[in-house]
Amino acid sequence: MELAIHNWMRAETLEHTLNRINKLDYTHIEIQGTPENYDIKKAQLLLDLYGIKCWGSVTLMLEQRNLLAKDPAQRKLSIQYVKDVAKMVYELGGKVISLVPATVGKIVPDARPEEEWEWAVEGIKEIYKYTEDHGLQIGIEPINRFETYFINRGEQALALAEAVGPNCGVCLDTFHMNLEEVNMFDTIKKVGKRLVNFHVADNNRMAPGMGHLNWTKIINTLKEIEYDKVLSVEFCSPLDRTPANPYPNSIETNPEGLTAEQKKFLEDHGSSAVTDEFYTMLTKKSIDTLKELIK
């Protein structure tokens, strides 16, 4: 197994992220699902310069992006967005897209369950044809009930993946599993060979090693199912705005390049703008916790 990290958790340039993770011995990045922000040739030059590979990307299902939308035109635009993310990943040499089917933060359905299931299968099948043609894999990612009502558990993601096609996979995330699964280790085993990506954060969504999750057992369970791909670090640090804050240098009071959309997305995840120093500490803590375990 190797280690990747996302770059959607802090507003900074791609080069700044790559420079940091190169120094900390990461090998891969799961690049932000905003293809409109990247010039592919320039991004590839930076990846080569810092010796980092693109592992994949995660869809950022914001605003109107929703494969389950009642409006067919909205569903069509959402499908195109995911295909654009897949195209970016393909052009950067990546392998996987992590797909959350519904809008993150939307917890009220638009239609009957059987209608939404049909729309989800139909939409992902269209994306699946594109990814199969380009040698990519989809990992359907369950997230917790406070962020979506649709796919919360590994068993649900597995059912959806099986309905889409034989090569459609699942992306599990330790933070969400800790909230939703009866037993996360049984879930990892049940998903088994369909597991195509694995996100890591501790129970409090801080870096691995800063909460109470049993990382030795998690990694050993992945080894048991012969998962030999990439672990993708996806902490999204909660920020303490009280005098009890153990990290007084964590809050960035004058963030540069943070768009209103990014700010809302981070705040919807219980975080906000963080300082470079704090973010670098979290990035280092993640690899320090995991690198010996994955050997």
Rosetta blueprint (number, residue, H / E / L):
1 M L
2 E E
3 L E
4 A E
5 I E
6 H E
7 N L
8 W L
9 M L
10 R L
11 A L
12 E L
13 T L
14 L H
15 E H
16 H H
17 T H
18 L H
19 N H
20 R H
21 I H
22 N H
23 K H
24 L L
25 D L
26 Y L
27 T L
28 H E
29 I E
30 E E
31 I E
32 Q E
33 G E
34 T L
35 P H
36 E H
37 N H
38 Y L
39 D L
40 I H
41 K H
42 K H
43 A H
44 Q H
45 L H
46 L H
47 L H
48 D H
49 L H
50 Y H
51 G L
52 I L
53 K E
54 C E
55 W E
56 G E
57 S E
58 V E
59 T E
60 L L
61 M L
62 L L
63 E L
64 Q L
65 R L
66 N L
67 L L
68 L L
69 A L
70 K L
71 D L
72 P H
73 A H
74 Q H
75 R H
76 K H
77 L H
78 S H
79 I H
80 Q H
81 Y H
82 V H
83 K H
84 D H
85 V H
86 A H
87 K H
88 M H
89 V H
90 Y H
91 E H
92 L L
93 G L
94 G L
95 K L
96 V E
97 I E
98 S E
99 L E
100 V L
101 P L
102 A L
103 T L
104 V L
105 G L
106 K E
107 I L
108 V L
109 P L
110 D L
111 A L
112 R L
113 P H
114 E H
115 E H
116 E H
117 W H
118 E H
119 W H
120 A H
121 V H
122 E H
123 G H
124 I H
125 K H
126 E H
127 I H
128 Y H
129 K H
130 Y H
131 T H
132 E H
133 D H
134 H L
135 G L
136 L L
137 Q E
138 I E
139 G E
140 I E
141 E L
142 P L
143 I L
144 N L
145 R L
146 F L
147 E L
148 T E
149 Y L
150 F L
151 I L
152 N L
153 R L
154 G H
155 E H
156 Q H
157 A H
158 L H
159 A H
160 L H
161 A H
162 E H
163 A H
164 V H
165 G L
166 P L
167 N L
168 C L
169 G E
170 V E
171 C E
172 L E
173 D E
174 T H
175 F H
176 H H
177 M H
178 N H
179 L H
180 E H
181 E L
182 V L
183 N L
184 M H
185 F H
186 D H
187 T H
188 I H
189 K H
190 K H
191 V H
192 G H
193 K H
194 R H
195 L E
196 V E
197 N E
198 F E
199 H E
200 V E
201 A L
202 D L
203 N L
204 N L
205 R L
206 M L
207 A L
208 P L
209 G L
210 M L
211 G L
212 H L
213 L L
214 N L
215 W H
216 T H
217 K H
218 I H
219 I H
220 N H
221 T H
222 L H
223 K H
224 E H
225 I L
226 E L
227 Y L
228 D L
229 K L
230 V E
231 L E
232 S E
233 V E
234 E L
235 F L
236 C L
237 S L
238 P L
239 L L
240 D L
241 R L
242 T L
243 P L
244 A L
245 N L
246 P L
247 Y L
248 P L
249 N L
250 S L
251 I E
252 E L
253 T L
254 N L
255 P L
256 E L
257 G L
258 L L
259 T L
260 A H
261 E H
262 Q H
263 K H
264 K H
265 F H
266 L H
267 E H
268 D H
269 H L
270 G L
271 S L
272 S L
273 A L
274 V E
275 T L
276 D H
277 E H
278 F H
279 Y H
280 T H
281 M H
282 L H
283 T H
284 K H
285 K H
286 S H
287 I H
288 D H
289 T H
290 L H
291 K L
292 E L
293 L L
294 I L
295 K L
